[in-house]
Amino acid sequence: MIRSDPPYYRVLRSLNDQRIGNVDTEEEFLNSRSPIFQVDRIKAPFLIGQGANDVRVTPAESERMFTALKAQGKVCRVSALQR
């Protein structure tokens, strides 16, 4: 997600690095908290809301999560949200 940030978000990169973690130096830490790597632990039905104008979470990332959930037989739905 951080790598797909638009240029105007990059001015906040150092703040995000402090709050969330640095994507270049703390990949293992970030992956350990990322839902895409925790799919096997999800027990409840999962709803993904994909904003049509979302600049941070791309449709490809939502599709990746949906595919991972479906591959493990999880109940999942994607809802495209319009403005």
VENFENDA-V407115 format. One line per field, one symbol per residue. phi: phi as a letter, one per 40 degrees, with the letter a starting at -180 (. if undefined). burial: 1 if it has 9 or more other ideal C-beta (glycine too) atoms within 8 Angstrom, else 0. A space follows every 50 residues. Layout:
# VENFENDA-V407115
phi: ???
burial: ???
This chain:
# VENFENDA-V407115
phi: .cccdcdcccccdcccdccbhcccbbdcccccbcdccbdcccbcdbbbbb ccbcccbcdccccccdcccccbgccaabbcbbc
burial: 00001000100010011000001001000100000000100100010101 000000000011111101110001010100000
